[in-house]
Each structure stands twice: as C-alpha cells, then as structure tokens.
Amino acid sequence: MKKSIYIVYDCHIEYKYKFTKHSMSDTHLNIYYMTRAKMEIEKIPKDLQDEHYKVIHDIVIKYLHSKCNHNIICDYIDTFPDKSNPIEYCSICLETITPMKK
C-alpha cells in the first residue's frame, strides 16, 4: 500500500514523498519527521520561545546533522531584481549550508 505525504514549505514549494511500507528505512522516516518538527519549531515567535525552545531545537539539529546523509544542492536565491546570491542546502533535510568564504 502506497502512502503519500505532501509537505508545503513557507516558500510555497511542494515536495511529495511516495513510499511503500518497506521502501523507506526507519532512519529516512525519522529524518523526514525531524525535518518537519524543525520547521514547526522554527515557526514559534521569538517572544513565545522559552528556555526549553533552544534545547529542543538544538537536539533536532544535532539529530539531523548526525543521521542525514546530506545531498548538497548548489543554487541561487534572488536578493534583488538584479542580484542573486549562491546558497547550498541539503535536499533531504533542507538544512542550509553556510558557504565558505574564499
């Protein structure tokens, strides 16, 4: 039985994950759910973040860094109509990678 999961991110890009019960490992499912949790946690307004927020957020980030087999994508984001900046991110966990300065 196939199950579809649709994710709509704040930037209005829709990703669709289709998998069968045994086609995705537990780790992949955990990465998927932790990525979702991270996105939800980051929506909490600053004035509502208590002392537990940073602890929970850091645990999720550490999990993604240690478990995700990052697939780095290089892309450009438009910052002005006539200017773009390079960006690198993981296509799996959507973590932005800070580019190294040359």
N, C-alpha and C positions, 0 to 999 in steps of 0.2 A: 504494500500500500504506500503510495507516494504522498508526501506531506509537503505543502508549500508554505514558506514563511516569507512574508513581504516586510521589508524594512524601508521606511521613508525617513531620510535624514533631514536635518534642518535646512540643508541646501537643496532640498526637493529633488534629490537624486534617488531613484528607486532601485533597490537591489533585490534580486529574487534568488533564494536558495531553494533548490529542489533536492530532496534526498529521500532515499528509502530508509527503512529502519536500520539496516545494517551497512549502508553505504557511507555513513559518516561515523568517524570514531568518536568515542566519548570526549577526547581532547578537543576535537573540532567543534562539537556541540558546546562544550564548556567555553571555548573561545568565543563562539557566537553569542552565548548568553552573557558572558562577562563584558563583551563589547557593547551589548545592549544596556547592561547595567551601568557601565561607564557613561554612556550617552545620557541616560536618565539622571544619574547623579550630577552630571555637569549642568543640567538644566536648573538645579536648585539655585535660587537667587542668593547672592553673596550675603545679604542681611539675614537670611534664614539658615546659613551654614553654622552649625555648632561645632564643638570640639571633636565630635565623632566623625564629622564630614571628611576632614583631611585624612584621618586614619583609614576609613573605608575606601576613599578614593585611592590612596597610596597602595592599599592591598590589591585592589583591582588592577592598577597599573603594573605592579610587580608581577602579578599573575600573568598578564598579557605579555610582558617582556620575557618572562621565563618559558612560557608554553607555546607562544605563537612562532611558527616557522615563517618569519616575515618574508613577504613578497613585495619588494620595494618598487614603487612606481614613481617615475620622474615626470612631472607635469608643470604647467604654468598656471598661475592664477592672475586674473586681471585686477590690478590695484587702481588703475585709472584707465580712461578710454584708450590712451596711447601707451600704456606701460603695463608690463606683466612681470611677475616675479616667479622664479623657479620654486617648486615645492616637491618634497619627496614624502611619500606616505606608504604605509603597508596596505595592500588591497584586501588583506584578510581581517586584521583587527582595526584598521583605519587610523592607526597611530601616525601622527605627523613626525617625520624625522627631521631634526634640525640640520640644515645643510652646513657642511664645514666651510669656513671662510678660507679663501685662497690667498 
